[in-house]
Amino acid sequence: MVIEPVNLIDHKGCFLSRCEEGFKLIREVGSPNVKLLYDFYHQQITEGNLIGNAIKNFDLIGLFHVGDVPGRHEPGTGEINYKNIFKALKEKGYEGYIGLEFMPTIDHVDAVRQTIKLAVNHNY
C-alpha cells in the first residue's frame, strides 16, 4: 500500500500534504508493506527540496509520480529539473516504476516518448 501526500492548493482540506508527515506515519505503522507515493508535482508545490527529501527517506518510498509545475504537464515543461531527479534516482539504485501522472501539452504518445527519452538520456 502506498500513501500519497497531495498539495493543499489543488486538494483543499486533504489530510496529508507534507512528505515528512507521511514518513512519520509510515514509521509509526512499522510495516514493510506501507510506503509513500512520492509525487514530484505535489511536493514541489508543497515543500520543494525534492531530491533531498526523497533520498533522505528513500527506504520509505514505494513509487514515484512525475508531472511538472506549473500545470502538471510532462517533464521539461516547467520548473522541476527532471534531469537531476532521474540522475539521483539512478544513483540511489531505484529500479521500481515511475508513474507518468501529467496532462500533456503535446500529443500523448510524443509526451510519453519525450519523458522516456529524458530519463534514458540521463542514465535512468
VMD Tcl script that builds the backbone (N, CA, C; Angstrom):
set m [mol new atoms 372]
animate dup $m
set s [atomselect $m all]
$s set {name element resname resid chain x y z} {
  {N N MET 1 A 0.843 -1.160 0.000}
  {CA C MET 1 A 0.000 0.000 0.000}
  {C C MET 1 A 0.895 1.232 0.000}
  {N N VAL 2 A 0.489 2.224 -0.764}
  {CA C VAL 2 A 1.204 3.496 -0.737}
  {C C VAL 2 A 0.243 4.602 -0.307}
  {N N ILE 3 A 0.773 5.546 0.450}
  {CA C ILE 3 A 0.003 6.728 0.818}
  {C C ILE 3 A 0.629 7.921 0.108}
  {N N GLU 4 A -0.214 8.868 -0.306}
  {CA C GLU 4 A 0.280 9.978 -1.123}
  {C C GLU 4 A -0.064 11.324 -0.494}
  {N N PRO 5 A 0.956 12.068 -0.096}
  {CA C PRO 5 A 0.709 13.458 0.283}
  {C C PRO 5 A 0.389 14.272 -0.966}
  {N N VAL 6 A -0.628 15.109 -0.888}
  {CA C VAL 6 A -1.008 15.951 -2.019}
  {C C VAL 6 A -1.007 17.412 -1.593}
  {N N ASN 7 A -0.797 18.303 -2.544}
  {CA C ASN 7 A -0.738 19.725 -2.194}
  {C C ASN 7 A -2.135 20.259 -1.865}
  {N N LEU 8 A -2.166 21.229 -0.962}
  {CA C LEU 8 A -3.431 21.777 -0.495}
  {C C LEU 8 A -3.981 22.881 -1.393}
  {N N ILE 9 A -3.262 23.241 -2.425}
  {CA C ILE 9 A -3.783 24.204 -3.396}
  {C C ILE 9 A -4.765 23.499 -4.328}
  {N N ASP 10 A -4.362 22.350 -4.849}
  {CA C ASP 10 A -5.236 21.571 -5.728}
  {C C ASP 10 A -6.233 20.712 -4.945}
  {N N HIS 11 A -5.913 20.393 -3.704}
  {CA C HIS 11 A -6.715 19.453 -2.907}
  {C C HIS 11 A -6.977 20.028 -1.516}
  {N N LYS 12 A -7.726 21.088 -1.463}
  {CA C LYS 12 A -8.016 21.753 -0.194}
  {C C LYS 12 A -8.642 20.782 0.809}
  {N N GLY 13 A -8.168 20.858 2.056}
  {CA C GLY 13 A -8.751 20.062 3.122}
  {C C GLY 13 A -8.269 18.633 3.221}
  {N N CYS 14 A -7.345 18.209 2.371}
  {CA C CYS 14 A -6.833 16.837 2.459}
  {C C CYS 14 A -6.057 16.634 3.761}
  {N N PHE 15 A -6.063 15.412 4.233}
  {CA C PHE 15 A -5.415 15.062 5.487}
  {C C PHE 15 A -3.895 15.155 5.419}
  {N N LEU 16 A -3.304 14.733 4.325}
  {CA C LEU 16 A -1.848 14.586 4.250}
  {C C LEU 16 A -1.289 15.404 3.092}
  {N N SER 17 A -0.423 16.371 3.430}
  {CA C SER 17 A 0.166 17.196 2.368}
  {C C SER 17 A 1.691 17.198 2.380}
  {N N ARG 18 A 2.299 16.951 3.505}
  {CA C ARG 18 A 3.760 17.026 3.598}
  {C C ARG 18 A 4.362 15.628 3.708}
  {N N CYS 19 A 5.457 15.428 2.983}
  {CA C CYS 19 A 6.128 14.124 2.998}
  {C C CYS 19 A 6.576 13.727 4.399}
  {N N GLU 20 A 7.114 14.671 5.134}
  {CA C GLU 20 A 7.613 14.318 6.466}
  {C C GLU 20 A 6.514 13.737 7.349}
  {N N GLU 21 A 5.300 14.271 7.215}
  {CA C GLU 21 A 4.166 13.696 7.955}
  {C C GLU 21 A 3.896 12.265 7.493}
  {N N GLY 22 A 3.970 12.054 6.187}
  {CA C GLY 22 A 3.773 10.718 5.640}
  {C C GLY 22 A 4.844 9.748 6.100}
  {N N PHE 23 A 6.094 10.189 6.078}
  {CA C PHE 23 A 7.184 9.326 6.536}
  {C C PHE 23 A 7.030 8.983 8.014}
  {N N LYS 24 A 6.610 9.943 8.808}
  {CA C LYS 24 A 6.393 9.697 10.243}
  {C C LYS 24 A 5.282 8.671 10.442}
  {N N LEU 25 A 4.208 8.817 9.707}
  {CA C LEU 25 A 3.096 7.876 9.784}
  {C C LEU 25 A 3.544 6.468 9.404}
  {N N ILE 26 A 4.319 6.359 8.341}
  {CA C ILE 26 A 4.809 5.052 7.888}
  {C C ILE 26 A 5.720 4.423 8.936}
  {N N ARG 27 A 6.583 5.235 9.534}
  {CA C ARG 27 A 7.461 4.707 10.590}
  {C C ARG 27 A 6.644 4.209 11.782}
  {N N GLU 28 A 5.592 4.924 12.133}
  {CA C GLU 28 A 4.732 4.520 13.250}
  {C C GLU 28 A 3.994 3.219 12.949}
  {N N VAL 29 A 3.520 3.054 11.722}
  {CA C VAL 29 A 2.830 1.826 11.335}
  {C C VAL 29 A 3.804 0.655 11.397}
  {N N GLY 30 A 5.026 0.884 10.933}
  {CA C GLY 30 A 6.081 -0.120 11.066}
  {C C GLY 30 A 5.933 -1.346 10.182}
  {N N SER 31 A 5.206 -1.243 9.084}
  {CA C SER 31 A 5.043 -2.373 8.178}
  {C C SER 31 A 5.837 -2.144 6.901}
  {N N PRO 32 A 6.577 -3.160 6.443}
  {CA C PRO 32 A 7.298 -3.018 5.174}
  {C C PRO 32 A 6.349 -2.944 3.974}
  {N N ASN 33 A 5.070 -3.202 4.208}
  {CA C ASN 33 A 4.079 -3.164 3.136}
  {C C ASN 33 A 3.403 -1.812 2.986}
  {N N VAL 34 A 3.798 -0.833 3.785}
  {CA C VAL 34 A 3.246 0.518 3.691}
  {C C VAL 34 A 4.380 1.464 3.312}
  {N N LYS 35 A 4.225 2.134 2.192}
  {CA C LYS 35 A 5.246 3.050 1.680}
  {C C LYS 35 A 4.589 4.362 1.267}
  {N N LEU 36 A 5.415 5.314 0.888}
  {CA C LEU 36 A 4.939 6.606 0.428}
  {C C LEU 36 A 4.983 6.676 -1.088}
  {N N LEU 37 A 3.961 7.248 -1.681}
  {CA C LEU 37 A 3.963 7.576 -3.096}
  {C C LEU 37 A 4.486 9.001 -3.166}
  {N N TYR 38 A 5.685 9.169 -3.689}
  {CA C TYR 38 A 6.340 10.478 -3.742}
  {C C TYR 38 A 6.038 11.106 -5.093}
  {N N ASP 39 A 5.147 12.076 -5.089}
  {CA C ASP 39 A 4.726 12.754 -6.309}
  {C C ASP 39 A 5.479 14.081 -6.408}
  {N N PHE 40 A 6.392 14.159 -7.370}
  {CA C PHE 40 A 7.232 15.349 -7.505}
  {C C PHE 40 A 6.404 16.614 -7.733}
  {N N TYR 41 A 5.307 16.512 -8.452}
  {CA C TYR 41 A 4.435 17.660 -8.685}
  {C C TYR 41 A 3.901 18.212 -7.355}
  {N N HIS 42 A 3.270 17.352 -6.584}
  {CA C HIS 42 A 2.694 17.802 -5.310}
  {C C HIS 42 A 3.757 18.339 -4.365}
  {N N GLN 43 A 4.874 17.661 -4.298}
  {CA C GLN 43 A 5.884 18.067 -3.327}
  {C C GLN 43 A 6.633 19.332 -3.734}
  {N N GLN 44 A 6.720 19.616 -5.031}
  {CA C GLN 44 A 7.303 20.886 -5.454}
  {C C GLN 44 A 6.429 22.039 -4.972}
  {N N ILE 45 A 5.122 21.879 -5.111}
  {CA C ILE 45 A 4.195 22.921 -4.667}
  {C C ILE 45 A 4.199 23.041 -3.147}
  {N N THR 46 A 4.223 21.922 -2.456}
  {CA C THR 46 A 4.092 21.917 -1.001}
  {C C THR 46 A 5.371 22.294 -0.275}
  {N N GLU 47 A 6.507 21.707 -0.684}
  {CA C GLU 47 A 7.694 21.895 0.151}
  {C C GLU 47 A 9.021 22.026 -0.578}
  {N N GLY 48 A 9.090 21.704 -1.856}
  {CA C GLY 48 A 10.370 21.796 -2.550}
  {C C GLY 48 A 11.370 20.782 -2.031}
  {N N ASN 49 A 12.670 21.059 -2.215}
  {CA C ASN 49 A 13.747 20.156 -1.786}
  {C C ASN 49 A 13.460 18.719 -2.223}
  {N N LEU 50 A 13.077 18.571 -3.470}
  {CA C LEU 50 A 12.582 17.294 -3.976}
  {C C LEU 50 A 13.581 16.152 -3.844}
  {N N ILE 51 A 14.776 16.373 -4.346}
  {CA C ILE 51 A 15.774 15.300 -4.317}
  {C C ILE 51 A 16.212 15.018 -2.880}
  {N N GLY 52 A 16.479 16.043 -2.120}
  {CA C GLY 52 A 16.920 15.852 -0.737}
  {C C GLY 52 A 15.922 15.071 0.093}
  {N N ASN 53 A 14.653 15.438 0.008}
  {CA C ASN 53 A 13.624 14.738 0.785}
  {C C ASN 53 A 13.453 13.292 0.333}
  {N N ALA 54 A 13.524 13.067 -0.970}
  {CA C ALA 54 A 13.368 11.704 -1.483}
  {C C ALA 54 A 14.545 10.819 -1.083}
  {N N ILE 55 A 15.746 11.306 -1.241}
  {CA C ILE 55 A 16.925 10.494 -0.936}
  {C C ILE 55 A 17.041 10.225 0.566}
  {N N LYS 56 A 16.753 11.219 1.364}
  {CA C LYS 56 A 16.821 11.077 2.828}
  {C C LYS 56 A 15.884 9.975 3.332}
  {N N ASN 57 A 14.778 9.779 2.660}
  {CA C ASN 57 A 13.759 8.815 3.099}
  {C C ASN 57 A 13.508 7.730 2.060}
  {N N PHE 58 A 14.511 7.447 1.264}
  {CA C PHE 58 A 14.383 6.559 0.111}
  {C C PHE 58 A 13.786 5.202 0.464}
  {N N ASP 59 A 14.159 4.659 1.612}
  {CA C ASP 59 A 13.688 3.333 2.013}
  {C C ASP 59 A 12.192 3.301 2.318}
  {N N LEU 60 A 11.577 4.456 2.472}
  {CA C LEU 60 A 10.147 4.522 2.787}
  {C C LEU 60 A 9.282 4.848 1.568}
  {N N ILE 61 A 9.901 4.975 0.402}
  {CA C ILE 61 A 9.174 5.335 -0.819}
  {C C ILE 61 A 8.938 4.086 -1.660}
  {N N GLY 62 A 7.684 3.898 -2.073}
  {CA C GLY 62 A 7.325 2.733 -2.869}
  {C C GLY 62 A 7.095 3.032 -4.336}
  {N N LEU 63 A 6.865 4.316 -4.669}
  {CA C LEU 63 A 6.541 4.676 -6.036}
  {C C LEU 63 A 6.754 6.172 -6.213}
  {N N PHE 64 A 7.152 6.566 -7.406}
  {CA C PHE 64 A 7.301 7.978 -7.758}
  {C C PHE 64 A 6.315 8.322 -8.864}
  {N N HIS 65 A 5.794 9.548 -8.816}
  {CA C HIS 65 A 4.991 10.108 -9.908}
  {C C HIS 65 A 5.685 11.344 -10.438}
  {N N VAL 66 A 5.608 11.559 -11.748}
  {CA C VAL 66 A 6.175 12.757 -12.346}
  {C C VAL 66 A 5.087 13.585 -13.017}
  {N N GLY 67 A 5.266 14.874 -12.944}
  {CA C GLY 67 A 4.428 15.881 -13.565}
  {C C GLY 67 A 5.073 17.217 -13.240}
  {N N ASP 68 A 5.115 18.124 -14.176}
  {CA C ASP 68 A 5.861 19.368 -13.964}
  {C C ASP 68 A 4.982 20.481 -13.392}
  {N N VAL 69 A 5.633 21.446 -12.814}
  {CA C VAL 69 A 4.987 22.620 -12.214}
  {C C VAL 69 A 5.432 23.841 -12.997}
  {N N PRO 70 A 4.513 24.705 -13.414}
  {CA C PRO 70 A 3.064 24.681 -13.167}
  {C C PRO 70 A 2.320 23.832 -14.191}
  {N N GLY 71 A 1.093 23.533 -13.872}
  {CA C GLY 71 A 0.167 22.922 -14.810}
  {C C GLY 71 A 0.089 21.416 -14.820}
  {N N ARG 72 A 0.974 20.738 -14.140}
  {CA C ARG 72 A 1.039 19.274 -14.118}
  {C C ARG 72 A 1.148 18.699 -15.537}
  {N N HIS 73 A 2.082 19.285 -16.288}
  {CA C HIS 73 A 2.327 18.808 -17.650}
  {C C HIS 73 A 3.543 17.893 -17.661}
  {N N GLU 74 A 3.918 17.434 -18.855}
  {CA C GLU 74 A 5.025 16.492 -18.978}
  {C C GLU 74 A 6.343 17.123 -18.506}
  {N N PRO 75 A 7.256 16.271 -17.978}
  {CA C PRO 75 A 8.562 16.773 -17.559}
  {C C PRO 75 A 9.252 17.553 -18.679}
  {N N GLY 76 A 9.872 18.652 -18.275}
  {CA C GLY 76 A 10.559 19.503 -19.229}
  {C C GLY 76 A 9.763 20.724 -19.635}
  {N N THR 77 A 8.544 20.842 -19.146}
  {CA C THR 77 A 7.703 21.991 -19.497}
  {C C THR 77 A 7.637 23.039 -18.397}
  {N N GLY 78 A 8.243 22.768 -17.269}
  {CA C GLY 78 A 8.121 23.686 -16.131}
  {C C GLY 78 A 9.415 23.853 -15.364}
  {N N GLU 79 A 9.287 24.059 -14.074}
  {CA C GLU 79 A 10.422 24.432 -13.239}
  {C C GLU 79 A 11.158 23.269 -12.594}
  {N N ILE 80 A 10.606 22.079 -12.629}
  {CA C ILE 80 A 11.274 20.945 -11.984}
  {C C ILE 80 A 12.381 20.428 -12.892}
  {N N ASN 81 A 13.558 20.225 -12.325}
  {CA C ASN 81 A 14.701 19.741 -13.090}
  {C C ASN 81 A 14.704 18.209 -13.078}
  {N N TYR 82 A 13.960 17.639 -14.024}
  {CA C TYR 82 A 13.860 16.181 -14.072}
  {C C TYR 82 A 15.167 15.515 -14.476}
  {N N LYS 83 A 16.039 16.215 -15.144}
  {CA C LYS 83 A 17.354 15.653 -15.457}
  {C C LYS 83 A 18.050 15.255 -14.154}
  {N N ASN 84 A 18.071 16.153 -13.206}
  {CA C ASN 84 A 18.714 15.869 -11.925}
  {C C ASN 84 A 17.940 14.850 -11.098}
  {N N ILE 85 A 16.620 14.874 -11.199}
  {CA C ILE 85 A 15.811 13.898 -10.456}
  {C C ILE 85 A 16.084 12.487 -10.968}
  {N N PHE 86 A 16.031 12.287 -12.284}
  {CA C PHE 86 A 16.296 10.960 -12.830}
  {C C PHE 86 A 17.721 10.501 -12.512}
  {N N LYS 87 A 18.655 11.424 -12.544}
  {CA C LYS 87 A 20.047 11.092 -12.195}
  {C C LYS 87 A 20.144 10.639 -10.741}
  {N N ALA 88 A 19.492 11.354 -9.827}
  {CA C ALA 88 A 19.535 10.997 -8.403}
  {C C ALA 88 A 18.883 9.643 -8.147}
  {N N LEU 89 A 17.781 9.369 -8.817}
  {CA C LEU 89 A 17.124 8.065 -8.654}
  {C C LEU 89 A 18.020 6.936 -9.155}
  {N N LYS 90 A 18.683 7.181 -10.272}
  {CA C LYS 90 A 19.617 6.185 -10.807}
  {C C LYS 90 A 20.769 5.940 -9.829}
  {N N GLU 91 A 21.347 7.023 -9.329}
  {CA C GLU 91 A 22.472 6.900 -8.397}
  {C C GLU 91 A 22.067 6.178 -7.113}
  {N N LYS 92 A 20.821 6.339 -6.712}
  {CA C LYS 92 A 20.339 5.683 -5.488}
  {C C LYS 92 A 19.976 4.223 -5.745}
  {N N GLY 93 A 19.922 3.839 -7.010}
  {CA C GLY 93 A 19.639 2.448 -7.350}
  {C C GLY 93 A 18.165 2.123 -7.501}
  {N N TYR 94 A 17.339 3.137 -7.718}
  {CA C TYR 94 A 15.905 2.886 -7.854}
  {C C TYR 94 A 15.622 2.071 -9.103}
  {N N GLU 95 A 14.893 0.965 -8.948}
  {CA C GLU 95 A 14.558 0.088 -10.062}
  {C C GLU 95 A 13.054 -0.113 -10.195}
  {N N GLY 96 A 12.269 0.626 -9.439}
  {CA C GLY 96 A 10.816 0.467 -9.471}
  {C C GLY 96 A 10.173 1.278 -10.584}
  {N N TYR 97 A 8.874 1.339 -10.512}
  {CA C TYR 97 A 8.094 2.067 -11.510}
  {C C TYR 97 A 8.093 3.554 -11.222}
  {N N ILE 98 A 7.887 4.325 -12.271}
  {CA C ILE 98 A 7.668 5.761 -12.171}
  {C C ILE 98 A 6.361 6.042 -12.909}
  {N N GLY 99 A 5.380 6.552 -12.168}
  {CA C GLY 99 A 4.091 6.862 -12.767}
  {C C GLY 99 A 4.136 8.183 -13.518}
  {N N LEU 100 A 3.591 8.185 -14.720}
  {CA C LEU 100 A 3.535 9.398 -15.528}
  {C C LEU 100 A 2.159 10.022 -15.314}
  {N N GLU 101 A 2.071 10.868 -14.326}
  {CA C GLU 101 A 0.791 11.469 -13.965}
  {C C GLU 101 A 0.807 12.939 -14.362}
  {N N PHE 102 A 0.533 13.178 -15.640}
  {CA C PHE 102 A 0.542 14.547 -16.142}
  {C C PHE 102 A -0.454 14.708 -17.276}
  {N N MET 103 A -0.745 15.963 -17.606}
  {CA C MET 103 A -1.622 16.309 -18.727}
  {C C MET 103 A -0.737 16.865 -19.831}
  {N N PRO 104 A -0.526 16.096 -20.882}
  {CA C PRO 104 A 0.400 16.515 -21.939}
  {C C PRO 104 A -0.028 17.811 -22.628}
  {N N THR 105 A 0.978 18.582 -22.993}
  {CA C THR 105 A 0.740 19.794 -23.773}
  {C C THR 105 A 0.892 19.504 -25.262}
  {N N ILE 106 A 1.349 18.294 -25.568}
  {CA C ILE 106 A 1.552 17.843 -26.950}
  {C C ILE 106 A 0.844 16.504 -27.107}
  {N N ASP 107 A 0.988 15.894 -28.256}
  {CA C ASP 107 A 0.418 14.568 -28.487}
  {C C ASP 107 A 0.815 13.633 -27.341}
  {N N HIS 108 A -0.133 12.851 -26.839}
  {CA C HIS 108 A 0.106 11.986 -25.688}
  {C C HIS 108 A 1.271 11.023 -25.881}
  {N N VAL 109 A 1.316 10.399 -27.031}
  {CA C VAL 109 A 2.395 9.444 -27.319}
  {C C VAL 109 A 3.740 10.166 -27.349}
  {N N ASP 110 A 3.783 11.330 -27.971}
  {CA C ASP 110 A 5.029 12.099 -28.015}
  {C C ASP 110 A 5.465 12.532 -26.611}
  {N N ALA 111 A 4.510 12.889 -25.762}
  {CA C ALA 111 A 4.846 13.296 -24.391}
  {C C ALA 111 A 5.473 12.138 -23.616}
  {N N VAL 112 A 4.924 10.947 -23.790}
  {CA C VAL 112 A 5.492 9.780 -23.111}
  {C C VAL 112 A 6.879 9.481 -23.679}
  {N N ARG 113 A 7.009 9.532 -24.993}
  {CA C ARG 113 A 8.324 9.278 -25.611}
  {C C ARG 113 A 9.369 10.282 -25.120}
  {N N GLN 114 A 8.994 11.556 -25.052}
  {CA C GLN 114 A 9.935 12.587 -24.579}
  {C C GLN 114 A 10.331 12.357 -23.121}
  {N N THR 115 A 9.380 11.921 -22.312}
  {CA C THR 115 A 9.679 11.657 -20.898}
  {C C THR 115 A 10.636 10.482 -20.770}
  {N N ILE 116 A 10.389 9.435 -21.527}
  {CA C ILE 116 A 11.289 8.274 -21.510}
  {C C ILE 116 A 12.678 8.691 -21.997}
  {N N LYS 117 A 12.717 9.473 -23.057}
  {CA C LYS 117 A 14.000 9.934 -23.585}
  {C C LYS 117 A 14.750 10.774 -22.546}
  {N N LEU 118 A 14.033 11.628 -21.849}
  {CA C LEU 118 A 14.656 12.443 -20.801}
  {C C LEU 118 A 15.260 11.548 -19.725}
  {N N ALA 119 A 14.525 10.515 -19.321}
  {CA C ALA 119 A 15.011 9.603 -18.291}
  {C C ALA 119 A 16.186 8.772 -18.796}
  {N N VAL 120 A 16.079 8.236 -19.999}
  {CA C VAL 120 A 17.125 7.371 -20.541}
  {C C VAL 120 A 18.391 8.167 -20.845}
  {N N ASN 121 A 18.240 9.357 -21.387}
  {CA C ASN 121 A 19.409 10.172 -21.707}
  {C C ASN 121 A 20.159 10.649 -20.470}
  {N N HIS 122 A 19.547 10.450 -19.342}
  {CA C HIS 122 A 20.225 10.830 -18.100}
  {C C HIS 122 A 20.491 9.599 -17.261}
  {N N ASN 123 A 20.734 8.497 -17.992}
  {CA C ASN 123 A 21.164 7.236 -17.390}
  {C C ASN 123 A 20.165 6.636 -16.425}
  {N N TYR 124 A 18.877 6.850 -16.636}
  {CA C TYR 124 A 17.908 6.171 -15.791}
  {C C TYR 124 A 17.414 4.944 -16.506}
}
mol reanalyze $m
mol bondsrecalc $m
mol representation Tube
mol addrep $m
